[in-house]
Amino acid sequence: MEVEIKIPIREVFLDEDPQTYITNKIGVPDEEIIQTDIYFQSPIKDFQRTDEALRIRQIHTKEDSQLVEVTYKGPKIGKSMKIREELSIFTEKYSNTLKIFERLGFKAVADVKKSRVNWSKNSVKISLDEVIGLGTFIEAEMVVNKKPNHISSSKKVIIDLLKEIFPKWSEKEERNSYLELLAREM
């Protein structure tokens, strides 16, 4: 399970460059990457109706290497934060992966492009995302098993860490995915 909080940058009231601020609070970033996500619609079910997602992600690193990640995201669980099943595999061939999806009847319906800087602290991945067409967001996430007590404790760890890093945060969050937010903008 992925447990995640997404915060528009305006909700943390930063008076300085966000990357510099977070680096001063946490330390040197683990990585800086560019991600291009292609989202698909299934030929057998309506992902928008079922609140599921299927994507192919191209990840470009500063060293100019590329990874390809295929991810299924299940429906959101609960009313707070963004909690959902997430299953991923990695492959080397973006074009072949895309062709397989298309040959099976999946249709590319949207793309999301962003630059991302990642840090880690207390088993939490903190990301600073600059999303084309949406702006800047902070994401904090943990991957945990499905047991309710693990989900509950990870929510607390994430919230406590975000309050430590961003003391002016009002605890307002964005539960929608970048895909959902971009669809609203169209």
N, C-alpha and C positions, 0 to 999 in steps of 0.2 A: 504494500500500500504506500502511496505517496501522500504525505501530509504537507500542505503548502499554504503559505500566506503570501499574497501579492499586494504590494502597496504602491499606489501612484506616488512619485517622488514628492509631489506637493504636500502629501500627508505627513511627511517627516520634517518639513520646514528647515531644510538645509540652507545655510547662508554661504556655503562654499561649494567647490567642485565635489560632487558625490563620490567619485572614485578616490580622491585625495582624503576626504573625510573618513570613508570606510577603511581605507588603508591605515590611516592614523589610529583608528579604533581597534582593528583586528590584526593588521600586519599585511605583508606583501600578498598580492593576489596569487591564487594557485594557477590561474590560466586566463588568457584573453582570447576569445574565439568569435567567429562569425557563424551564425546558424541560419540556414534557409530551410524552412519547413514547408512541405507540400502535403496538404490534407486531402483525403479522399472520401467519396461517397460510395457506399457498398451497393452492389446490384441486388442484394437480397434483404437489406433492412435500411431504414432511414436513420442515420447516425444523429442527425439533428433532433429527431423525435426521441430517440433512446438515450440521448446525452452521452454518446460514445464518440471516440475519435480514432482515426487511423492515419498515421503520418509517416512520411519518409523525411528524415532530417539529414542535410549535409552539414558537416561541422568542419570549418576551416580554421586551422591554428595559425599563430604568428609564424611558425616555422614552415608554413605553406603545405602542411600535410592535411589530408582529408580523411574523415571518417564518415560512414553512412550508418544511420541508426533507424530501424523500423520500430515504431511504437504503437501499441494499442492502449487506449485509455478507456477505462470503464466509466459508468455513470458516477456522478458525484454522490457522496454519501453524507447525510446529515445536513444541517443548516448553517454551520459556521465553518470557516476555513474551506480549503479545497482539499477534500479527501477522496481518493479514488484509486482503484486498481490500475497499475501501470506495468505493462509487460514490454520489454525491449530486447531486440537482437541487433547485432552489428554485422555489417557486410562490407565488402570492399568495392562493389560495383554499383554505383548509383544508377547508371543508365539501364543496366540489366534488371535491377530491382524495380525501377519505374515501368519497364516493359512487362514484367511479370504481372504487376498490379493491373495494368491496362489490358493485357490479354485475358485476364480473369474477369473483366467487366467493371473494375473499379474506375471511377472518374475523378480526376484531379479537380477540386472545386475551389481551392483557395491556397494562397501561400502567405507565410509570415516570415519576415526577414528581420534579424536583429543582431546587434553586437552585444556580447555578454562578457562580463568580467566576473569570475568566481572566486570566492574565498571559502574557507572551512573553519568552523569553530564549534566545539562541543557536539560533534556529529551532525551539525547543521550546515547545509550548503547555502551560502548567501550569494545571490547574484544581483548584479546591477545590469539591467537590460535597457538598451536603447532600441525601441521597436519602431521600425519605419511605419509612419502613418498614425502612431499612437503616442509616442513620447517615451519618457523614462520611468522605469519601475524598479522596485526592490522586490526580489523573491527570496523567501527563506523556506527551505524544505528539508524534510527527512524522509527516508524510506524505512518503513517498519513492517513487522508482520501484522496480520489482520486482527489480532486480539484487541478487544476494546480497551483494556488497560494500557497496552502499548501505544495505541492511538491517542488516548487521553494524556498520557505522560509526555508524548512527543509534542502535542499541542502546547503544553505548558512550557517545555524546554524552548520551543520556537518563540513563543510570546515573551518569555523572560529575557531571552537573548536580544530580541528586537527592542524591547524596552531599555535594555542596557546600552545598546548601540545608538538608538534614536530616542532619547528621553522625552522629546516633544511629540512623539507619535501619539495620536489620539485613539489608537487601536482600530481605526477605520481601515477596512481592507477591501480589495476587489476580488470577488469570488469567481468572476467570469474569466475564461481563458482569453489569450490574445486573439485567437480566432474569433471568438464570440464578440469581443470588443471591436475588432475590425469590421465584422459583419454589420454591426450597428452603425458604423461610420459610413457605410455604403448607401 
